[in-house]
């Protein structure tokens, strides 16, 4: 699914479709000093797309990705959101 998302710009995750926004597509590959996410641009795109798609009550106020949001509450989700895939 990660490779499909990276190559085509969208993928299907069980019952959900992941299509990253322009902001997320532009940010993927630019994140630095993020541990394992430094290595692969596809991983960055996957992480940001999942965080954008599965918003939990923790990040309901911050709906759109802005530079630096990967370190903040924007990237938060909860287990219930992910198990409803």
Jmol script that loads the backbone (N, CA, C; Angstrom):
load data "model"
ATOM      1  N   UNK A   1       0.819  -1.190   0.000  1.00  0.00           N
ATOM      2  CA  UNK A   1       0.000   0.000   0.000  1.00  0.00           C
ATOM      3  C   UNK A   1       0.865   1.258   0.000  1.00  0.00           C
ATOM      4  N   UNK A   2       1.976   1.204   0.719  1.00  0.00           N
ATOM      5  CA  UNK A   2       2.870   2.364   0.773  1.00  0.00           C
ATOM      6  C   UNK A   2       3.447   2.647  -0.609  1.00  0.00           C
ATOM      7  N   UNK A   3       3.872   1.611  -1.293  1.00  0.00           N
ATOM      8  CA  UNK A   3       4.453   1.786  -2.626  1.00  0.00           C
ATOM      9  C   UNK A   3       3.403   2.312  -3.602  1.00  0.00           C
ATOM     10  N   UNK A   4       2.203   1.772  -3.517  1.00  0.00           N
ATOM     11  CA  UNK A   4       1.114   2.247  -4.375  1.00  0.00           C
ATOM     12  C   UNK A   4       0.816   3.726  -4.119  1.00  0.00           C
ATOM     13  N   UNK A   5       0.774   4.112  -2.855  1.00  0.00           N
ATOM     14  CA  UNK A   5       0.532   5.513  -2.508  1.00  0.00           C
ATOM     15  C   UNK A   5       1.634   6.404  -3.068  1.00  0.00           C
ATOM     16  N   UNK A   6       2.865   5.966  -2.930  1.00  0.00           N
ATOM     17  CA  UNK A   6       4.002   6.757  -3.393  1.00  0.00           C
ATOM     18  C   UNK A   6       4.034   6.876  -4.914  1.00  0.00           C
ATOM     19  N   UNK A   7       3.769   5.780  -5.601  1.00  0.00           N
ATOM     20  CA  UNK A   7       3.860   5.782  -7.067  1.00  0.00           C
ATOM     21  C   UNK A   7       2.659   6.413  -7.752  1.00  0.00           C
ATOM     22  N   UNK A   8       1.451   6.153  -7.242  1.00  0.00           N
ATOM     23  CA  UNK A   8       0.244   6.615  -7.940  1.00  0.00           C
ATOM     24  C   UNK A   8      -0.433   7.818  -7.289  1.00  0.00           C
ATOM     25  N   UNK A   9      -0.093   8.097  -6.029  1.00  0.00           N
ATOM     26  CA  UNK A   9      -0.719   9.236  -5.347  1.00  0.00           C
ATOM     27  C   UNK A   9      -1.991   8.882  -4.606  1.00  0.00           C
ATOM     28  N   UNK A  10      -2.354   7.599  -4.619  1.00  0.00           N
ATOM     29  CA  UNK A  10      -3.499   7.151  -3.817  1.00  0.00           C
ATOM     30  C   UNK A  10      -3.407   5.646  -3.630  1.00  0.00           C
ATOM     31  N   UNK A  11      -4.139   5.166  -2.645  1.00  0.00           N
ATOM     32  CA  UNK A  11      -4.179   3.732  -2.376  1.00  0.00           C
ATOM     33  C   UNK A  11      -5.437   3.401  -1.597  1.00  0.00           C
ATOM     34  N   UNK A  12      -5.753   2.136  -1.569  1.00  0.00           N
ATOM     35  CA  UNK A  12      -6.912   1.684  -0.805  1.00  0.00           C
ATOM     36  C   UNK A  12      -6.415   0.964   0.439  1.00  0.00           C
ATOM     37  N   UNK A  13      -6.943   1.351   1.578  1.00  0.00           N
ATOM     38  CA  UNK A  13      -6.611   0.747   2.858  1.00  0.00           C
ATOM     39  C   UNK A  13      -7.889   0.147   3.417  1.00  0.00           C
ATOM     40  N   UNK A  14      -8.093  -1.124   3.143  1.00  0.00           N
ATOM     41  CA  UNK A  14      -9.323  -1.820   3.498  1.00  0.00           C
ATOM     42  C   UNK A  14     -10.521  -1.097   2.884  1.00  0.00           C
ATOM     43  N   UNK A  15     -11.391  -0.480   3.675  1.00  0.00           N
ATOM     44  CA  UNK A  15     -12.575   0.197   3.131  1.00  0.00           C
ATOM     45  C   UNK A  15     -12.318   1.679   2.830  1.00  0.00           C
ATOM     46  N   UNK A  16     -11.131   2.159   3.103  1.00  0.00           N
ATOM     47  CA  UNK A  16     -10.815   3.586   2.964  1.00  0.00           C
ATOM     48  C   UNK A  16      -9.864   3.842   1.803  1.00  0.00           C
ATOM     49  N   UNK A  17     -10.013   4.987   1.207  1.00  0.00           N
ATOM     50  CA  UNK A  17      -9.087   5.442   0.170  1.00  0.00           C
ATOM     51  C   UNK A  17      -8.217   6.537   0.751  1.00  0.00           C
ATOM     52  N   UNK A  18      -6.923   6.421   0.558  1.00  0.00           N
ATOM     53  CA  UNK A  18      -5.986   7.447   0.994  1.00  0.00           C
ATOM     54  C   UNK A  18      -5.517   8.228  -0.215  1.00  0.00           C
ATOM     55  N   UNK A  19      -5.803   9.505  -0.209  1.00  0.00           N
ATOM     56  CA  UNK A  19      -5.320  10.414  -1.239  1.00  0.00           C
ATOM     57  C   UNK A  19      -4.782  11.650  -0.529  1.00  0.00           C
ATOM     58  N   UNK A  20      -3.465  11.799  -0.452  1.00  0.00           N
ATOM     59  CA  UNK A  20      -2.893  12.923   0.284  1.00  0.00           C
ATOM     60  C   UNK A  20      -3.215  14.266  -0.366  1.00  0.00           C
ATOM     61  N   UNK A  21      -3.357  15.269   0.479  1.00  0.00           N
ATOM     62  CA  UNK A  21      -3.588  16.624  -0.012  1.00  0.00           C
ATOM     63  C   UNK A  21      -2.303  17.171  -0.628  1.00  0.00           C
ATOM     64  N   UNK A  22      -2.413  18.273  -1.312  1.00  0.00           N
ATOM     65  CA  UNK A  22      -1.238  18.905  -1.924  1.00  0.00           C
ATOM     66  C   UNK A  22      -0.207  19.271  -0.864  1.00  0.00           C
ATOM     67  N   UNK A  23      -0.640  19.791   0.274  1.00  0.00           N
ATOM     68  CA  UNK A  23       0.298  20.153   1.346  1.00  0.00           C
ATOM     69  C   UNK A  23       1.092  18.941   1.809  1.00  0.00           C
ATOM     70  N   UNK A  24       0.411  17.824   1.951  1.00  0.00           N
ATOM     71  CA  UNK A  24       1.085  16.607   2.408  1.00  0.00           C
ATOM     72  C   UNK A  24       2.030  16.086   1.336  1.00  0.00           C
ATOM     73  N   UNK A  25       1.608  16.088   0.091  1.00  0.00           N
ATOM     74  CA  UNK A  25       2.503  15.636  -0.997  1.00  0.00           C
ATOM     75  C   UNK A  25       3.750  16.510  -1.068  1.00  0.00           C
ATOM     76  N   UNK A  26       3.598  17.799  -0.846  1.00  0.00           N
ATOM     77  CA  UNK A  26       4.751  18.699  -0.890  1.00  0.00           C
ATOM     78  C   UNK A  26       5.672  18.514   0.313  1.00  0.00           C
ATOM     79  N   UNK A  27       5.110  18.156   1.463  1.00  0.00           N
ATOM     80  CA  UNK A  27       5.913  17.997   2.684  1.00  0.00           C
ATOM     81  C   UNK A  27       6.658  16.672   2.715  1.00  0.00           C
ATOM     82  N   UNK A  28       6.089  15.646   2.116  1.00  0.00           N
ATOM     83  CA  UNK A  28       6.723  14.325   2.138  1.00  0.00           C
ATOM     84  C   UNK A  28       8.087  14.381   1.465  1.00  0.00           C
ATOM     85  N   UNK A  29       9.070  13.898   2.175  1.00  0.00           N
ATOM     86  CA  UNK A  29      10.436  13.928   1.662  1.00  0.00           C
ATOM     87  C   UNK A  29      11.241  15.094   2.190  1.00  0.00           C
ATOM     88  N   UNK A  30      10.595  16.037   2.863  1.00  0.00           N
ATOM     89  CA  UNK A  30      11.311  17.202   3.389  1.00  0.00           C
ATOM     90  C   UNK A  30      11.517  17.133   4.891  1.00  0.00           C
ATOM     91  N   UNK A  31      10.904  16.159   5.563  1.00  0.00           N
ATOM     92  CA  UNK A  31      11.029  16.061   7.016  1.00  0.00           C
ATOM     93  C   UNK A  31      12.441  15.621   7.373  1.00  0.00           C
ATOM     94  N   UNK A  32      13.067  16.329   8.270  1.00  0.00           N
ATOM     95  CA  UNK A  32      14.443  16.030   8.695  1.00  0.00           C
ATOM     96  C   UNK A  32      14.462  15.814  10.203  1.00  0.00           C
ATOM     97  N   UNK A  33      15.431  15.067  10.668  1.00  0.00           N
ATOM     98  CA  UNK A  33      15.615  14.723  12.084  1.00  0.00           C
ATOM     99  C   UNK A  33      14.356  14.126  12.691  1.00  0.00           C
ATOM    100  N   UNK A  34      13.749  13.176  11.985  1.00  0.00           N
ATOM    101  CA  UNK A  34      12.527  12.515  12.447  1.00  0.00           C
ATOM    102  C   UNK A  34      12.754  11.025  12.670  1.00  0.00           C
ATOM    103  N   UNK A  35      13.985  10.631  12.938  1.00  0.00           N
ATOM    104  CA  UNK A  35      14.274   9.215  13.174  1.00  0.00           C
ATOM    105  C   UNK A  35      14.141   8.405  11.901  1.00  0.00           C
ATOM    106  N   UNK A  36      13.358   7.336  11.958  1.00  0.00           N
ATOM    107  CA  UNK A  36      13.195   6.449  10.805  1.00  0.00           C
ATOM    108  C   UNK A  36      12.553   7.134   9.618  1.00  0.00           C
ATOM    109  N   UNK A  37      11.772   8.179   9.849  1.00  0.00           N
ATOM    110  CA  UNK A  37      11.124   8.872   8.732  1.00  0.00           C
ATOM    111  C   UNK A  37      12.110   9.643   7.865  1.00  0.00           C
ATOM    112  N   UNK A  38      13.339   9.854   8.363  1.00  0.00           N
ATOM    113  CA  UNK A  38      14.350  10.535   7.555  1.00  0.00           C
ATOM    114  C   UNK A  38      14.734   9.725   6.322  1.00  0.00           C
ATOM    115  N   UNK A  39      14.604   8.433   6.391  1.00  0.00           N
ATOM    116  CA  UNK A  39      15.159   7.559   5.366  1.00  0.00           C
ATOM    117  C   UNK A  39      14.360   7.566   4.068  1.00  0.00           C
ATOM    118  N   UNK A  40      13.073   7.278   4.131  1.00  0.00           N
ATOM    119  CA  UNK A  40      12.291   7.083   2.918  1.00  0.00           C
ATOM    120  C   UNK A  40      11.181   8.121   2.761  1.00  0.00           C
ATOM    121  N   UNK A  41      11.127   8.728   1.613  1.00  0.00           N
ATOM    122  CA  UNK A  41      10.065   9.694   1.326  1.00  0.00           C
ATOM    123  C   UNK A  41       8.703   9.013   1.342  1.00  0.00           C
ATOM    124  N   UNK A  42       8.650   7.764   0.901  1.00  0.00           N
ATOM    125  CA  UNK A  42       7.385   7.027   0.891  1.00  0.00           C
ATOM    126  C   UNK A  42       6.850   6.849   2.311  1.00  0.00           C
ATOM    127  N   UNK A  43       7.736   6.610   3.268  1.00  0.00           N
ATOM    128  CA  UNK A  43       7.309   6.478   4.662  1.00  0.00           C
ATOM    129  C   UNK A  43       6.722   7.781   5.180  1.00  0.00           C
ATOM    130  N   UNK A  44       7.342   8.882   4.811  1.00  0.00           N
ATOM    131  CA  UNK A  44       6.826  10.177   5.224  1.00  0.00           C
ATOM    132  C   UNK A  44       5.443  10.429   4.633  1.00  0.00           C
ATOM    133  N   UNK A  45       5.278  10.093   3.379  1.00  0.00           N
ATOM    134  CA  UNK A  45       3.979  10.269   2.724  1.00  0.00           C
ATOM    135  C   UNK A  45       2.927   9.398   3.405  1.00  0.00           C
ATOM    136  N   UNK A  46       3.270   8.160   3.740  1.00  0.00           N
ATOM    137  CA  UNK A  46       2.357   7.230   4.412  1.00  0.00           C
ATOM    138  C   UNK A  46       1.946   7.769   5.781  1.00  0.00           C
ATOM    139  N   UNK A  47       2.918   8.168   6.584  1.00  0.00           N
ATOM    140  CA  UNK A  47       2.655   8.682   7.928  1.00  0.00           C
ATOM    141  C   UNK A  47       1.740   9.901   7.882  1.00  0.00           C
ATOM    142  N   UNK A  48       2.074  10.853   7.044  1.00  0.00           N
ATOM    143  CA  UNK A  48       1.275  12.079   6.959  1.00  0.00           C
ATOM    144  C   UNK A  48      -0.122  11.805   6.415  1.00  0.00           C
ATOM    145  N   UNK A  49      -0.241  10.904   5.460  1.00  0.00           N
ATOM    146  CA  UNK A  49      -1.551  10.566   4.895  1.00  0.00           C
ATOM    147  C   UNK A  49      -2.440   9.891   5.928  1.00  0.00           C
ATOM    148  N   UNK A  50      -1.870   8.973   6.701  1.00  0.00           N
ATOM    149  CA  UNK A  50      -2.645   8.302   7.753  1.00  0.00           C
ATOM    150  C   UNK A  50      -3.092   9.296   8.815  1.00  0.00           C
ATOM    151  N   UNK A  51      -2.188  10.176   9.228  1.00  0.00           N
ATOM    152  CA  UNK A  51      -2.544  11.178  10.234  1.00  0.00           C
ATOM    153  C   UNK A  51      -3.643  12.105   9.729  1.00  0.00           C
ATOM    154  N   UNK A  52      -3.599  12.429   8.449  1.00  0.00           N
ATOM    155  CA  UNK A  52      -4.618  13.313   7.874  1.00  0.00           C
ATOM    156  C   UNK A  52      -5.965  12.604   7.740  1.00  0.00           C
ATOM    157  N   UNK A  53      -5.959  11.354   7.369  1.00  0.00           N
ATOM    158  CA  UNK A  53      -7.204  10.606   7.125  1.00  0.00           C
ATOM    159  C   UNK A  53      -7.909  10.204   8.419  1.00  0.00           C
ATOM    160  N   UNK A  54      -7.150   9.754   9.409  1.00  0.00           N
ATOM    161  CA  UNK A  54      -7.736   9.217  10.630  1.00  0.00           C
ATOM    162  C   UNK A  54      -7.598  10.192  11.792  1.00  0.00           C
ATOM    163  N   UNK A  55      -8.248  11.328  11.662  1.00  0.00           N
ATOM    164  CA  UNK A  55      -8.213  12.329  12.722  1.00  0.00           C
ATOM    165  C   UNK A  55      -9.011  11.838  13.922  1.00  0.00           C
ATOM    166  N   UNK A  56      -8.433  11.984  15.090  1.00  0.00           N
ATOM    167  CA  UNK A  56      -9.119  11.653  16.325  1.00  0.00           C
ATOM    168  C   UNK A  56      -9.615  12.909  17.006  1.00  0.00           C
ATOM    169  N   UNK A  57     -10.241  12.748  18.131  1.00  0.00           N
ATOM    170  CA  UNK A  57     -10.751  13.897  18.868  1.00  0.00           C
ATOM    171  C   UNK A  57      -9.625  14.798  19.349  1.00  0.00           C
ATOM    172  N   UNK A  58      -8.414  14.286  19.415  1.00  0.00           N
ATOM    173  CA  UNK A  58      -7.282  15.081  19.872  1.00  0.00           C
ATOM    174  C   UNK A  58      -6.907  16.193  18.896  1.00  0.00           C
ATOM    175  N   UNK A  59      -7.129  15.977  17.615  1.00  0.00           N
ATOM    176  CA  UNK A  59      -6.710  16.977  16.626  1.00  0.00           C
ATOM    177  C   UNK A  59      -7.880  17.502  15.804  1.00  0.00           C
ATOM    178  N   UNK A  60      -9.062  17.515  16.364  1.00  0.00           N
ATOM    179  CA  UNK A  60     -10.251  17.933  15.614  1.00  0.00           C
ATOM    180  C   UNK A  60     -10.199  19.423  15.240  1.00  0.00           C
ATOM    181  N   UNK A  61      -9.464  20.213  15.982  1.00  0.00           N
ATOM    182  CA  UNK A  61      -9.399  21.653  15.716  1.00  0.00           C
ATOM    183  C   UNK A  61      -8.454  21.961  14.555  1.00  0.00           C
ATOM    184  N   UNK A  62      -7.342  21.254  14.479  1.00  0.00           N
ATOM    185  CA  UNK A  62      -6.327  21.504  13.449  1.00  0.00           C
ATOM    186  C   UNK A  62      -6.560  20.538  12.292  1.00  0.00           C
ATOM    187  N   UNK A  63      -7.376  20.928  11.334  1.00  0.00           N
ATOM    188  CA  UNK A  63      -7.788  20.041  10.235  1.00  0.00           C
ATOM    189  C   UNK A  63      -6.772  19.932   9.102  1.00  0.00           C
ATOM    190  N   UNK A  64      -5.955  20.950   8.885  1.00  0.00           N
ATOM    191  CA  UNK A  64      -5.050  20.968   7.734  1.00  0.00           C
ATOM    192  C   UNK A  64      -3.598  20.911   8.171  1.00  0.00           C
ATOM    193  N   UNK A  65      -2.811  20.200   7.398  1.00  0.00           N
ATOM    194  CA  UNK A  65      -1.388  20.087   7.679  1.00  0.00           C
ATOM    195  C   UNK A  65      -0.683  21.406   7.401  1.00  0.00           C
ATOM    196  N   UNK A  66       0.156  21.814   8.336  1.00  0.00           N
ATOM    197  CA  UNK A  66       1.065  22.946   8.160  1.00  0.00           C
ATOM    198  C   UNK A  66       2.450  22.461   8.553  1.00  0.00           C
ATOM    199  N   UNK A  67       3.482  23.064   7.996  1.00  0.00           N
ATOM    200  CA  UNK A  67       4.851  22.644   8.289  1.00  0.00           C
ATOM    201  C   UNK A  67       5.063  22.609   9.803  1.00  0.00           C
ATOM    202  N   UNK A  68       5.591  21.503  10.277  1.00  0.00           N
ATOM    203  CA  UNK A  68       5.842  21.321  11.704  1.00  0.00           C
ATOM    204  C   UNK A  68       4.741  20.575  12.440  1.00  0.00           C
ATOM    205  N   UNK A  69       3.599  20.373  11.788  1.00  0.00           N
ATOM    206  CA  UNK A  69       2.487  19.686  12.439  1.00  0.00           C
ATOM    207  C   UNK A  69       2.788  18.230  12.773  1.00  0.00           C
ATOM    208  N   UNK A  70       3.757  17.636  12.088  1.00  0.00           N
ATOM    209  CA  UNK A  70       4.082  16.241  12.377  1.00  0.00           C
ATOM    210  C   UNK A  70       4.617  16.082  13.802  1.00  0.00           C
ATOM    211  N   UNK A  71       5.037  17.171  14.418  1.00  0.00           N
ATOM    212  CA  UNK A  71       5.548  17.149  15.790  1.00  0.00           C
ATOM    213  C   UNK A  71       4.488  17.557  16.805  1.00  0.00           C
ATOM    214  N   UNK A  72       3.307  17.876  16.354  1.00  0.00           N
ATOM    215  CA  UNK A  72       2.299  18.443  17.242  1.00  0.00           C
ATOM    216  C   UNK A  72       1.063  17.546  17.316  1.00  0.00           C
ATOM    217  N   UNK A  73       0.032  18.063  17.907  1.00  0.00           N
ATOM    218  CA  UNK A  73      -1.209  17.323  18.113  1.00  0.00           C
ATOM    219  C   UNK A  73      -1.887  16.971  16.789  1.00  0.00           C
ATOM    220  N   UNK A  74      -1.571  17.650  15.701  1.00  0.00           N
ATOM    221  CA  UNK A  74      -2.176  17.345  14.401  1.00  0.00           C
ATOM    222  C   UNK A  74      -1.989  15.886  14.026  1.00  0.00           C
ATOM    223  N   UNK A  75      -0.857  15.318  14.353  1.00  0.00           N
ATOM    224  CA  UNK A  75      -0.545  13.937  13.983  1.00  0.00           C
ATOM    225  C   UNK A  75      -1.144  12.913  14.949  1.00  0.00           C
ATOM    226  N   UNK A  76      -1.896  13.360  15.932  1.00  0.00           N
ATOM    227  CA  UNK A  76      -2.480  12.447  16.919  1.00  0.00           C
ATOM    228  C   UNK A  76      -3.698  11.739  16.367  1.00  0.00           C
ATOM    229  N   UNK A  77      -3.879  10.535  16.794  1.00  0.00           N
ATOM    230  CA  UNK A  77      -5.084   9.761  16.485  1.00  0.00           C
ATOM    231  C   UNK A  77      -5.361   8.874  17.679  1.00  0.00           C
ATOM    232  N   UNK A  78      -6.358   8.034  17.570  1.00  0.00           N
ATOM    233  CA  UNK A  78      -6.606   7.091  18.647  1.00  0.00           C
ATOM    234  C   UNK A  78      -6.806   5.705  18.044  1.00  0.00           C
ATOM    235  N   UNK A  79      -6.677   4.714  18.875  1.00  0.00           N
ATOM    236  CA  UNK A  79      -6.727   3.337  18.403  1.00  0.00           C
ATOM    237  C   UNK A  79      -8.062   3.013  17.732  1.00  0.00           C
ATOM    238  N   UNK A  80      -9.143   3.548  18.256  1.00  0.00           N
ATOM    239  CA  UNK A  80     -10.467   3.265  17.686  1.00  0.00           C
ATOM    240  C   UNK A  80     -10.566   3.701  16.237  1.00  0.00           C
ATOM    241  N   UNK A  81      -9.980   4.827  15.877  1.00  0.00           N
ATOM    242  CA  UNK A  81     -10.006   5.296  14.491  1.00  0.00           C
ATOM    243  C   UNK A  81      -9.308   4.317  13.562  1.00  0.00           C
ATOM    244  N   UNK A  82      -8.181   3.802  13.980  1.00  0.00           N
ATOM    245  CA  UNK A  82      -7.416   2.890  13.137  1.00  0.00           C
ATOM    246  C   UNK A  82      -8.068   1.517  13.025  1.00  0.00           C
ATOM    247  N   UNK A  83      -8.777   1.082  14.035  1.00  0.00           N
ATOM    248  CA  UNK A  83      -9.382  -0.239  13.983  1.00  0.00           C
ATOM    249  C   UNK A  83     -10.663  -0.256  13.168  1.00  0.00           C
ATOM    250  N   UNK A  84     -11.156   0.914  12.766  1.00  0.00           N
ATOM    251  CA  UNK A  84     -12.355   0.979  11.926  1.00  0.00           C
ATOM    252  C   UNK A  84     -12.025   1.013  10.435  1.00  0.00           C
ATOM    253  N   UNK A  85     -10.797   0.723  10.075  1.00  0.00           N
ATOM    254  CA  UNK A  85     -10.392   0.716   8.672  1.00  0.00           C
ATOM    255  C   UNK A  85     -11.275  -0.243   7.960  1.00  0.00           C
TER     256      UNK A  85
END
end "model"
wireframe off; spacefill off
backbone 0.3
color backbone group
